[in-house]
């Protein structure tokens, strides 16, 4: 842990502590020696004016409880995840202000702006200097979304018509909603389909005429949902049955080596400078879409079935360009 992270960690712990905090607890959280802890705390006190009080006999430290205003570290002491959450929340609140909750959430928007001003040290301009780009989101019918969310939260079954994108057929389903997932700027419903007697993931924009039923929804354990719907690659992953082995060129490796494609992936550098990525998958559709965007900079090495599918897709692309 570098100094920035240690100081941020110490400030966060001392800000929320209701009682003096033992040195050993701070050492463990900041991952530093006792001597380093003293140096960091002294630096916070002397350089930033942190209201630090030491109790050498009790081996504890705290922020003074009688100061008029809560102490804040100067500068931007946010992690990338915290900054993303803060700005995303502010943008989403602003987008929703014209809707049903508009008046109710205005105070929340103002509080977020004040928090950003206090943390960002550049005032309200901080909102204009940080941009979150969302792309490829599909149009979502609000009536259908509200019906699905209502059934999910009230734990009721849904009757719906599902327009499958691949087969282009429309089927009637009875579904026990389990959870909503926001993935790559689109909404999906994980549910137990009583019609097909199994767990399924439905794209919300493909759901038609959802009707709330009086029947109580069947609950599926989160562990089973994760195992059957989230153990492999992608949103329509299913159970992970195979592992894909992908070999990226030296040029593409500069980017792929720093990416996380799946929480259970493994990787290694090859002797010729290429980068090998191995990850679990079930349904190959989304995996192939992401792999083939690298064009000639990636090779599907295994399994053979996935390799043949990639070859078929590439041949189809060449044919469209008259290069068969």
Buried (B, 14 or more C-beta within 10 A) or exposed (E): EEEEEBBBBBBBBBEEBEEBBBBEEBBEBBEBEEEBBBBBBEBBBEEBEBBBEBEEEEEBBBBEEEEEEEBBBEEEBBEEEBBEEBBEBBBEBBEBBEEEEEEEBEEBBEEBBEEBBEBBEEEEEBBEEBEEEEEEEEEEEEEBBEBBBBBBEEEBBBBBBBBEEEEEEEEEBBBBBBEBBEEEEBBBBBBBBBBEEEBBBBBBBBBEEBEBBEEEBBEBEEEEBEEBBBBBBBBBBBBBEBBBBBBBBEEBBEEBEEEEBBEEBEBEEEEEEBBBBBBBBBBBBBBBEEBBEBEEBBBBBBBEEBBEBBEEBBEEEEEEEEEE
